[in-house]
Amino acid sequence: MTQTNQYDAIVIGSGLGGLSTALHLAKKSMNVLVLEKQPKVGGYAQNYLRSGFDFDVSLHVLSAMNETGGLKHLFEYMQVLDKLEVTEYAPMFTSVFPDATYRLPCGEAGHEYLKRQFPKESAGIDRFIATVKSIIDANTKLYWSGEVDINNFFPAQYFKRTYYDLLQECFTDKRLFGLMGQLWQSTGLPNELCAANWAAEVFGSFLLTGNFYVKGGGQRISSAMAETLCEAGGTVRTSALVEKVLLKNRQAIGVQLENGEQIFAPVVVANANPIQTYLSLVGKEHLAKPFLYKLGTFEPSCSLLTMYIGLDCAGKAAGVMDHATFVNFDYSNLRTYEAALREEYHTTDYIISDYTDDESGTHPKGKGIVQVLEVAPGKPWTEIPYEDYKQKKKQVWDVIMAKVAKRYPLLEKHIEVAELGTPRSMERYSRNPYGSVYGFAQVPTQADNWRFSVASIFPGLYFSGAWGRGGGGGYMGSIVNGRVTAQQIFSRHAWRGGEKTFDVASREPFRIRKTVDAAANGTELTFRRYIKAIDAKDLSAIGELTTGASVRLLHETMNAYIQEFKTILAKSWTELDVQKDWHVTFFQMRFVFVPFVALSAGDEISIKVEFETTGPNKGKVTQNAYAIKSNKKLANAGGRILIRTA
């Protein structure tokens, strides 16, 4: 075996759980390869571009990013924190009910706020805060150090119990059942159905530590994790679909890609759902009938509907005043959950979030982004013909928008770009059954010690992410589960690599290397091709040209074109001084980037520029950028430019 097909560990899938596992393994000096079927890393933690708006697919808020927070500690350990720019939002969230609106802060202020709002429930509020704090503290010790007394493990008293049971221990006022269960969309189940420990962990973490957002969204987190892994000597390959997990004597020894390439490692981690992994990647022929039956008894979680909305103004100007607002029809999230399962979207609760941030670069200056999210069942979206799906998508958009417009009447008038993400979308990109977003549903019979083990029935094969025991779904749950998976691997394999600190590689910007084609003939404008050699700074961790580098590349080549043809243009643009430098300003431009092509530092890119004048100092331009080695398209730009002197 050569170095190129032998690793210490292979991770299938670059979701947060897979990247977390890979980083934890790399911290112990393991040579890790991550294989991702999609063109970019992240799983659900991705962004996507539409007409100048960079939509965050899934990240709404994070908890435990305060000074003593467990997630912040994990990011520090993985050497990812320095790559993230974090903002805290206050209040923690706004919660709207028919008879009241609550603006709940976090920490001690939240504790006191609840007592002021519900003075008769003061003792119960104290008990609730103490309970969720004890659950979180015990679980944090378990996944971080393992130093817990398992015979007196505090969360064990809530095994097999629901969050509703926990709330009943503390409160009698049903309004508190609704408010303390307000994050049920983040667990995927209402109070009456969700496992107590999981719901308490999710809600309590926000209540105790606060509400945080990462600039650049979910994609920034996953990209930062991939960047750190590559800096640590690991390898990330995108557009690399794993077709098969290789077994020898019923032990995992590697993987086979769709193209037939085989790669070997004594440890294989599937950051994919266990159903797909066992049935497709391993194969039914290796599974006993009782195990197949057991696998079929696990219930996937719900899915989600997300309206991605680009506005022609800031979110506040369209009436969306807070970063995260929960709009409730009543205090029973069981009622709204059941209505969602029946697809009665005109009466279901929803979350509306304002992502407007002029400094983030996620939308054009002066514009904004708003998202509307709610729970949805997966099967009605994934098991219908495509034509029916398209019609259903439009109908559901209209129903939800009509509901939202009753509270936010200005919103629809300012929509510039709109798209509905559905369970079918999520199933297509993640291959999770029915577009499940939280792994197996966190009901008591599938939670805690009854959740799917991260160690498979085949030695050497493990699971990470939302589906496994220890962590659960969501951003924090998946990242924590990556650590749990790594700990299982270290406990089962005789690996003696010492802990290490990663070195960050220095990077150089790309540069213009040369131009090609004949020089301007002095009489007319023609197209030009320019060649640029790129350097590491302008490549992501997985070798894609970054969006910022693409913009800079196109701008520089347009400037080079104008300088080259200056003498021709000066004949009609007499007001511009030909002795001075001319500079291009883009306006009314359409940019399309294709971040799906892997490049290496030193690779050359060809940019074809076509230009025609439309008036004094103005023109229309079309630019197309291609990777010379693979002849794959990287970017396209088209629209209008202005030319000014320095």
N, C-alpha and C positions, 0 to 999 in steps of 0.2 A: 504494500500500500504506500502511496506517496503522501507527502505532506498535504496536498490539496484535497484529499478525500478521507483524512483521518483527523478526528478531533477528540477532545476529552468529553465534550457534551454537545448535543444537537438540540436546538429548541425549534419546534414547529409552530410558527405563528409569532407575530411581533406585536400582539396586544400587550397591555400593561403588565399582565401576569407573566407573560413570556419574557418580556424585557427585564422585569424585576428578577425573575429566576436567573436569567443570563448574567445580570450584573452581580448578583450574590455569588454565583459560581466563579465568575471572573475575579471577584475579590479574594477568592482562595486560590488564585493562580491557575485556574482551569482555562484551557483553550476552547472557547465557545463559538459555535456557529449558529446564527439565527436565520431561519428560512421563512420567507413571507411570500404567500401566493399573490398578494396584491402588489401594485406598482410602488406603494409607499408604506411605511411602517405605521402602526398605531391601532389597528383593529377598530374598535368604536371610538378610540381617542384620536380622531382625525379632524381636519378642516377641509373644506372644498370651496373652490372659487366659482362664482357666477356673476358675470358682468361687473367685475370690480369689487364685489362683496365677498369677503372671506368668511364663510360660515363655519362656526364651531359645531361639529356634528352632535356632540353629546355632553360636553362639560358645562354644567351650570354653576355649581359651587363646590368647594372643597372644605373640609374641616381639618382640625388638628394640624394647621400650619402656623399656629402661634409659637412662641418661643419654646414652650415645653411640649409641643404637640408631637404625637407619635409619627404622623406622616412626615412632618418636617425632619424629624430625627432619621427616618428611613431615607429620605432624599439626601440628607447630609452623608449618611453612611455610604450610599451608592455614588456619591460625588456628582450629584445632579443639581443640587440646590442652587449653586452659583450660576447655573444657566437659566434659572427661572426668575421672572419678575412678578412678584405676588402683590395683590391688592386685597385689603380687607374691607368688607362692606358692612356698614351699620345703618339701620338695625340688621339683625341676622336675616330676617325676612319680614315682609308685610303679609298678614293673613286676613283675608276678607271673608266674613260670614254675613248672612242676611241681616243680623241685628247688631253687628259690631265689626270694627276693624282693629286688629292688633298689630303693633309694630314691636316685635319681640327682640330685645337685645340679647347678647350672650353673656356668659360668665355670671359674676355676682350681681351685675345690673339686671340680668334676665331673671335671676332668682327673686330679687326684690320686686321687679315689675310684675311677675306672676302673683305675688302676694298682694300687691296693691289692687290688681284686677280681680282677684278672687280671695278676699280676706277670710272667708269662712273655710277655705281649703288650705289655710296656711300650714297646718301640721302635715297634711298630705303632700303638699308641695315640697316640704323639707324631706319627707320620706322618699319621694320620687327622685329628687336630685341626688340624695345619698345612694339610692339603689343603682341608678344608671352610672354614677361615678364608680361604685364598687365593681360593676360589671366591666366597665371600660378598663379600669386599673388591672383587674385580674386577667382579662384577655390580652392586654398589652404586655404584661409580664410573661404570659404564656408564649406569645409569638416572638418576643424579643429575646428573653433570656432563658425561658423555660423553667425559671425558679419559682414554682408555685407548689403549694401543698395540694396535691390532687385529691386528697381525702376531705379537704375543706375548701374546695374550689367554689367560690361564691356563686358564679353563674350556674352551677349545676342544679341549684334549687329551681331554676326556670327551664331546665331541659323538659321538653315535651309540653310546655305551656305556651300560651299565646300572649302577645303584647296586651291584649284586652284584659287578660287575667292580671297582669302586672298593674295596669292602670286601675283596675277595680280595687287593688290593695291600697291604693293611694287616694283616689278621688271618688266623689259622689256626683259632682256637677258634670253633666254630660258635655258641657261646652269645653271643659278641659280634656275630655276624651278626644274631641275633634282637634283642639289646638296642639296637644301633646302627640297627636298622631298625624300632624300636618305633613310630615315628610314621607307619607305612605307611598307616594309615587316613586320615591327613591329606594323603597324596599320591594315594590311590585305587588304588595298585598295589603289589605286593610287590617285594622287592629285585631279584628276577630279571627283572622286567618294566619297572620304573620307570627313566626317564632319570636318569643319574648326577647331572648338575648340579642338577636339580630336587629330588631326594631329599636331596642334600647341603645344598642351600640351606635346605630345610624343617627337617631335623633339626639341622643345624649352627647355624642361627639360634637355636633354643631352647637348645642345649647351651652356646653362647657367651654368650647374653644373658639367659636366664631365661624364666620362665613367668608371664604376667600376665593379669589379667582386668579388664574395665571394668565398674564398677558400673552396673547397668541393662542390661547385656548388649549384644548386637548392635544392638538397636533404638536404644540410646543413641548409639552411634557414628554410625549412618546419620542419626538425627535431628539430632545435633550438626552433621554435615556439611551437611545441608539448611538448618539454622538459619543457619549461617555464610554459605552461598550467598545466602540471602534478605537477610541483613544487608549483603551486598556489592552488593546491587542486582539479583541474579539472581531468577528466577521459577521456582517449583516448582508444577506442577499435577498433582494426583492424580485418579484415576478418569477419566483422559484416554487412551483407547486409540488408539494410532496404527494406522491401517489401511493406510497406503501411504506409501512414500518417493517424493516427486515428483522426476522427472527431466526435464531439458531438454537436448537434444543430448547425451544419455548422461552428464549431470552432475547431481549431487544439488543441488536448489534449495530443498527444504523437505519438509514432511510433510502428510498429510491424516489427520484424526481420524475415528473411527467415525461421528461425527455430521455429517460432511461439511465441517467447518471446515478451512481450509487455512492453514498457517503457513509462513513463508518464512525461509530463512537460507542463506548460502553454505557453511556447515559443518553437516553432520548426523552425529551420533555415535550408533551403535547399541550400547547396553549390553544387547543381546539376542544370542542365539546367531546365528552367521552363517547357519546352515541356514534358520532361520525368516526372517531378514532378507532373504536373497537370494530364497528361494522364494516367500515370502508378501508381504513389504513391498515388495520391488522387483518381483518377478514373473518367472516362467520365460521369458516372452516376450522379456525383455531379456538372456537368458543364452545363450551358445553351448553346444552339446552337449558339447564337450570339458571346458568348465568345470563343467557339471552333473555329468559323470562324476567329475571330480576332487573336487568337493564331497561326492559320495557315498562317497568312499574314506576320509574322516576318521572316526575312531572316537570317539564320546563316552565320557566317563569313566563309572565306576560311579556308583551312587547309594548312599543310606544308609537304615538303619532307626534310628529314635530313639524310645525309650520316655520319655515325659515323665511324671514321677511326682510328685504332690503328697502329702506325708506329714503325718500328724498329730503328728509330732515332728521334731526336728532330724535331719539325715542321720546324724550320729555315733550318735545313740540307736538308729538302725535298723541300725547296724553298718558304715556307709560312712564310713571314718575320714579319707580324704584327698580333696582337691579333684579330683584326676585319678588314677585307677588303671587300668592296662592289665592285663587278665587274659588270659593266653596258655595255650593247651593244649600247645604245644611251641615250639621255637625257630625253626620254619620258617613265615614268614608266607606263603610260596607255597602251602603245604598248606592253610592256613586260608582264603586267598583263593579257591582252587579249590573248597573246601568251600562257601564262600559262594555261588559261582556255581551250584553244584548245589543250593543252598538247604538244606544240611545244618546248620541253625542250632544244633543240639544240640552241635556240636563246633567252632564258630567262635569266634575271639577277640572280645573286646568291651572297650569303655571304659566305666567307671562314674564319674560325676562328682557331687560334692556341691556344690550351689548354695545351701545353707542360709546365710542371712545376715539376721539379725533387723533390721539397720539398713538393708537395701537396699529394703524396701518391696515386694519381689517375692512375698512370701507372708505370711500372717497370723503374728503374733507367736507364738513357741513352736512353730511348724510348720517344715516344710522342703521342699526340692526336690532330687530326685535325677534324673539322666538316665543312660540306658544307650544306647550307640551302637555300631553295627557296620556294616560294608560289606554292600551287597546289590546284586544285578543289577537293572536297571530293567525289562526287558521282561516278566518273569513277573508283574510287578505292574501294568504299564500296558496290557497287551494282553489282558486278560481281562474278561468281563462284570462289571457292578457287583455282582451278587449273589454271584458267585464271589469277587470281591475282598473283600467283607465277611466271608465265611467264612474266607478265607485269612488275613485280618488277625487274626481271633480265634485261629486255630490257631497262627500264628507267635508271637503274644503269649504263648500258653501254653508253647510250646517254649522261648522265650528266658527267660521268667520262671522256668521249672523249672531251667534251666541256671544262672541267676544265684542262685537260692535255695540252691543247693548251697554256695556260698561266703558268701552273705549271707542266712542263714535268717530273720532278723528283718524283712527289708525288706517282704515281701508283707503281713505282719500290720499294718503301719502305713500302707498305701496309702489315701489319701482321695480322690485324683483321679488318673486314669490315662488316657493316650492314646498311641497308636502313630502316629508319623509315618512314612510309607512313600514309596517312589519315585513312586507315583501322586499323593500329596499334593504332592510337590515339582514334578512335571510340571505339575499343575494350576495352581499358584501362579506358577511361573517360566516355563512353556512351554518349558523345556529338554527336549530329546528324552529320553525314558525317565527323567526326573528326574535327569539328570546334574548332579553338584554341583561338579565341577572342570573344566568345559569339556571340550575334547577330551582324551582320555586321554594322560597324559604318558609314552607309550612313546618310545624314542629317535627313531623315524621321525616323530614329531609334536611333538618338543620343540626347544628352542633355536632355531636358524635355520630349522628345518623346521616351526615352528608357524605358525598362520594369521596372515597379516599384519594389522596394525591399519589399514592403508590398503586400502580396497576397490578393486575393478576400475573403480569409477565415481569420478571426481574429486569431491571434496567429501564423500564418504561414508566414515566411519571406524568402527572397532569398539573397544570398551573392555571390560574385565572379564576373566573367567577364560579366555575362548576364544582370546585373541590372543597374539601374540609379546611377550615382555618382561613377566614378572611371574608368569603362570600363575594357578592357582586359589587358593582360600582367601582369607582376609581380607587378609593382607599382599600376596599376589600380585595380587589384584584392584585394590587401592589403588595399588600400584606401576604396574600396567598403565595406570591412568588417567593417570599422569604421562607414561608412554611415548606414549600416544595424543596427549596435548596437545603433546608435543614434535614429533611427526610433523605435526600440524596447523600449528604455527608454522613448520616448515621448508618447508611446501608452500604456505602462503598469505602474502601480503604484508600481514601485520598489524603495525601500528606502535604499538599501545597500550603504554604504559609500565607497569611493575610498580607495584602499589599495595598499601597496607595497608588492610584493611577497617575500617570504623567499626562499632561495636556500638551498636545502637539502644537508647535508654532505654525502659522499659516501665512501665505502670501496672497495678495489679491491677483485676480486675472489681469492680463495686459493685452493690448493690441500687438500682434506679432508682425503682420504684414498685410498688404492688400493684393488682390489678384485681378486679372482682366486688364485690358489695355487702358492706358491713361485717357483722360477726357480729350476728345479730338478738337475741342475748342469751338465747335459749332452747335452741338445739340446735347440735351440730357439723355443719358442712357442708364440702364440698370448697372449696378455694381455688386460684386461679391467681395466681402471682407472675411479674412480669417483671423480668429482670435485663439490664442493658446490660454487655457484656463489653469488656475492654480487651486490649491486645496481650500483656501478660505471661502471660495464661492461655491463649494459643493457641500451638500448635507452629509450627514454621517453615512448615509447609504449610497452616496455617489450621485445624487440628483443635483442638477443646477438649481440653486435657490431662486425664489421669486425675485428677491432684491437684486441678485446678480443678473437675472434675465433682463430686468428693466434697465439696469446700468449698461449692459451689453448693447441693447437696442439703441439706447440714447447715444452712446459713444459712436456707434457705427453711423448713425444718422448725422451726427456732427462731422464725422470724417467725410461723409458723402457731400455735405454742403460745402465744406472747405475745398474739396477736390473740384467741385463745379462752380466755385465762386466767381470766376471770371466770366463764365457764361451767364450766370444769374444776374451779375452786376449790370449787364447790358440792358436788362428790363427793370431791375430794381436800383435805379440810379440814386435813390435817397440813402442807400447803404454804402458806407465807406469801404471800398475794396481793400484798403490798407489795414483795416482793423480785423480782429477775429470776429467771426460770426458764430452765433450760438442758437441752438434749436430749443424751442419750448413745445412740448406735446400738449395738445388740447383736443377734446372730442375724439379721443383715441380708444380703440378697443384692443385690449391685450388678451391673448390666450396663451397660457403656459401649459406645457406638457411635462409634468414632473415625474415622468415614468421611465426615463432613460438613464441608465447608469453610466457615469463617466469617471475618468481618473484624472488626477492632476497631470497637466501636460497635454491632454487631448486637445485637438483643434476643432473649432466650430466654424462653420461657414454661414455667413449672414448675407442674404440677398436683399438689396435695397432697390426699390422702384419708386420714382418720384415724378410728380408733375406739378407745375405751378397753377394756382387758382386765382391769384391776385397779388398785389404788392406785399411782399414779405410773407406770403402764405403759400401753402401747398398741400397736396394729398400724398400720403406715403403708404407703402406696403412693405413690410419686412418679414422675412421668413428665416428662421435659424435652424440649422441641421448639424447633428454630430457627424463629422466627416468619416470616422471609423465605421460607424454602423449605418450611416445614411438615414438615421431616424430623426424625425422632426422634434425640435425642442421648444420652439416658441413662434408666435405669430403676432404681428401688430399691424393695425391699419387705422387710418384716420387723418386728422389734420395737424399741421404744425405751423408755428410762427418762427420767423428768423429775425434775430436782433443782433446788433453789434455790441461788443463788450463795453 
